[in-house]
Amino acid sequence: MKVVRDTGDKGGNKGGREKRKWDKHYGFYFLVSVIFLYLLLFFFDPESVYNSLKVTGNIFIQIIPVLLFVIIFMALIDYFLHPKTVAKYVGKGSGIKGWFLAMSTGIISHGPIYIWYPLLKDLRDQGMRSGLIAAFLYSRAIKIPLLPLMVHYFGLLFVVVLLPYMVIASLIEGQIIELIENRKDKIQKDWGY
């Protein structure tokens, strides 16, 4: 039995517009909330707030070089890569080459993982599949420069068994994400969202 919803916009579709407005300003609301919490906590324990801000500042100073690299990299991608190019290599029709590209770039990527989030979001907005993003993030657990250290601590057999498992697991994780998203899209389409 198929359920048909009335999608007539008699009320001006205020709910959808309000949600988009909230999504657009989410970062600002989050920042204001954090500042408010810090001010509130300052009255109860100023020393802890000072220490927290000091640690935050040190972390920010450490990530500035990588953050600048990612921002420049994003600008270059926006300038040189068009959505059609992104879709060709990591979009819906990318096939095996998309999976290979996502997992191999995940393995060779460096830096803190959260630095890559804006770049991946930008690529997703240009047509990159969510499953490939998941495979990229999962395969980042394999670090080529650290393999000798891993062999030293855990042994060659452990590493030889673990690495293929991690590659296969990143592929499975990406497939699961795509199945979930496809199901969500189908439900939204059926219900008219």
C-alpha positions in Angstrom: 0.0 0.0 0.0 1.4 3.3 -1.0 0.8 6.4 1.1 0.3 9.6 -0.7 0.9 12.8 1.2 -0.6 16.2 0.3 2.5 18.3 -0.6 0.5 21.4 -1.3 2.3 24.4 0.2 -0.7 26.1 1.8 1.2 27.3 4.8 4.2 28.7 3.0 6.5 25.7 4.0 7.8 27.6 7.1 9.2 24.4 8.7 11.7 23.7 5.9 12.7 27.4 5.7 13.3 27.6 9.4 15.4 24.4 9.4 17.6 25.8 6.6 18.0 29.0 8.5 19.1 27.1 11.6 21.5 25.0 9.6 23.0 28.1 8.0 23.7 29.8 11.4 24.5 26.6 13.3 28.2 27.5 13.6 27.4 31.0 15.0 24.9 29.6 17.6 27.5 27.0 18.6 30.2 29.6 19.1 27.9 31.8 21.2 26.9 28.8 23.3 30.5 27.9 24.0 31.5 31.5 24.9 28.5 31.7 27.2 29.5 28.4 28.9 33.0 29.7 29.4 31.8 32.9 30.9 29.4 31.0 33.2 32.2 28.6 34.3 34.6 31.5 34.9 32.5 32.6 37.9 32.8 29.1 39.5 36.3 28.1 38.6 38.4 30.8 36.8 41.6 28.8 37.0 40.2 25.9 35.1 38.8 28.2 32.5 42.2 29.8 32.1 43.9 26.4 31.8 41.3 25.3 29.3 41.8 28.4 27.1 45.6 27.9 27.3 45.3 24.3 26.1 42.9 25.4 23.3 45.3 28.1 22.2 48.2 25.6 22.1 46.2 23.2 20.0 45.1 26.0 17.7 48.8 27.1 17.2 49.7 23.5 16.4 47.1 23.0 13.8 47.5 26.4 12.0 50.0 25.1 9.4 47.9 22.1 8.5 44.7 24.2 8.5 46.3 26.7 6.1 47.4 23.8 3.9 43.9 22.4 3.8 42.4 25.9 3.1 44.8 26.5 0.2 44.2 23.0 -1.0 40.4 23.6 -0.9 40.8 26.8 -2.9 42.9 25.0 -5.5 40.3 22.3 -5.8 37.5 24.8 -6.1 39.5 26.7 -8.8 40.7 23.7 -10.9 38.2 21.0 -10.2 34.7 21.3 -11.6 31.8 19.3 -10.1 31.8 17.2 -13.3 35.4 16.2 -12.7 34.8 15.3 -9.1 31.7 13.3 -10.1 33.8 11.5 -12.7 36.4 10.3 -10.2 34.4 10.0 -6.9 30.8 10.5 -7.9 28.0 8.0 -8.5 29.5 6.5 -11.6 33.0 6.3 -10.4 32.9 2.5 -9.7 36.1 0.7 -8.6 38.4 3.6 -9.4 36.5 5.8 -6.9 36.9 3.2 -4.2 40.6 2.8 -5.0 41.2 6.6 -5.1 39.3 7.1 -1.8 41.1 4.4 0.1 44.6 5.1 -1.3 44.4 8.8 -0.6 43.1 8.0 2.9 46.2 5.8 3.5 48.7 8.4 2.3 47.0 11.4 3.9 48.6 13.0 7.0 47.6 15.4 9.8 44.8 15.4 12.2 41.6 13.9 10.9 39.4 16.9 11.7 41.5 19.0 9.4 40.2 17.0 6.5 36.5 17.4 7.3 36.0 20.8 5.5 37.8 19.5 2.4 35.7 16.3 2.3 32.5 18.4 2.8 33.5 20.6 -0.1 34.1 17.5 -2.3 30.8 16.0 -1.1 29.0 19.3 -2.1 30.6 18.8 -5.6 29.3 15.3 -5.9 31.6 12.9 -3.9 29.8 9.9 -2.6 29.3 9.5 1.1 30.5 5.9 1.0 33.8 7.1 -0.5 34.2 9.6 2.3 33.7 6.9 4.9 36.2 4.7 3.1 38.7 7.6 3.1 38.3 8.2 6.8 38.4 4.6 7.8 41.5 3.9 5.7 43.4 6.7 7.4 44.1 4.3 10.2 46.8 2.8 8.0 49.9 5.0 8.2 52.7 4.0 5.9 55.4 5.9 7.8 54.4 4.1 11.0 54.4 0.6 9.5 58.0 -0.2 10.6 57.2 0.9 14.1 54.0 -1.3 14.0 56.1 -4.3 12.8 58.6 -3.7 15.6 55.9 -3.7 18.4 53.4 -6.2 17.0 55.4 -8.4 14.6 55.3 -8.9 10.8 52.5 -11.5 10.8 50.2 -9.2 12.8 50.7 -6.3 10.4 50.4 -8.5 7.3 47.0 -9.9 8.6 45.8 -6.5 9.9 46.4 -4.3 6.9 44.3 -6.2 4.4 41.6 -6.5 7.0 41.6 -2.7 7.5 41.4 -2.1 3.7 38.5 -4.5 3.4 36.8 -3.0 6.4 37.1 0.5 4.9 35.4 -0.8 1.8 32.6 -2.5 3.8 32.1 0.6 5.9 31.7 2.7 2.8 29.2 0.3 1.3 27.2 0.3 4.6 27.1 4.1 4.6 25.8 4.1 1.0 23.2 1.5 1.7 21.9 3.5 4.7 21.9 6.8 2.6 20.1 5.1 -0.3 17.5 3.7 2.0 17.0 7.1 3.6 16.7 8.8 0.2 14.1 6.2 -0.9 12.1 6.7 2.3 12.2 10.5 1.9 11.1 10.2 -1.8 8.3 7.8 -0.9 7.0 10.1 1.9 7.5 13.3 -0.1 10.1 15.0 2.2 
